[in-house]
Amino acid sequence: MEKKLLIVDDNKYIRNFLKDFLDLPGCSIDTAENGKEAVEMFSREKYFLVITDVDMPEMDGTALSRYIKLHYPYTYIIVMSGENNLDSFAKMGIKNYFSKPLNLTKIRNKILEIIS
């Protein structure tokens, strides 16, 4: 069964680059510009995994992660951030956190581990 992934980042270049880089067999990937758009997409799709930036306009990654944890508790979340704000995500039970600059190989390996 195909797994749906969602990449959420306000930087179009990062969204598109990650989508191309993470083109994995058995997965389809959608993208959203911010948390608000991601929430709207959740009303139409069920995502297995969300990869989100933290610092975004309209709805940031922290608020999006809280929303997902509340409404879709079985959805995996990977957080990407240039800030050192791991504690707030750890308190939400999010253990998959990557600091920028991103190590793409580690992110890809983590996703492969999660989807297998």
Buried (B, 14 or more C-beta within 10 A) or exposed (E): EEBBBBBBBBEEEBBEBBBEEBEBEEBBBBBBBBBBBBBEBBEEEEBBBBBBBBBBEEBBBBBBBBBBBEEBEEBBBBBBBEEEBBEBBEEBEBEBBBBEEBEEEEBBEBBEEBBE
